[in-house]
Structure formats: C-alpha cells, structure tokens
Amino acid sequence: MIIKNFLLLRKKVSLIGNDLGEEGYDRMKDDRLVKYGIGHDGSDSKPSIKRAPETKVKGKTPLQKETEKKYGKGATAMDVVKAKIKAGKL
C-alpha cells in the first residue's frame, strides 16, 4: 500500500517536472501527517456505499424476545445473570 502510494505520488510529481527522492517523499509524508493526522492516506476515493435505511432489519431477534419474556422488559445482562445465579443455573 505504501509502495503503491509512493509510486502514484512519484508519478504525479514527475508529471510536474520535479523528481522526488526518498527524502522528499518522506518530508511530504510527514507534512501530510502533521496536516491531516494519523489514518489519512491521501486518497480521494469515495466512502463505501452504505445500506439504505429502509433495508435495515427492524425488530427484535427471537433470543431477545425470549429473554424479554423471561426476565422482563428492559432487563440488563447483569439482571439476567443475577436471576440465573439465584435460580441455581450458574
């Protein structure tokens, strides 16, 4: 990935007329790190396509329904574990 970015950057700079050595590339990389922070790769790619809100699954899973029926609505995981300990199942 880094080599690919280096080659692309070197190609862009060569088109301008400047030949960028390793030190120049490192300096450019450091400047980009200072300017944009960690995680910026310099690409202009679009973000990944996300699912439309209407296609998301809505409702509770069968396990959630069963747990709600057994332990009541709004019971936390801690409440479920406490109930199992009191019942002697854990």
Secondary structure, DSSP 8 states (H G I E B T S, - for coil): -HHHHHHHHHHHHHHHT----HHHHHHHHHHHHHHH-TT-------------GGGS--S--HHHHHHHHHH-TT--HHHHHHHHHHHT--
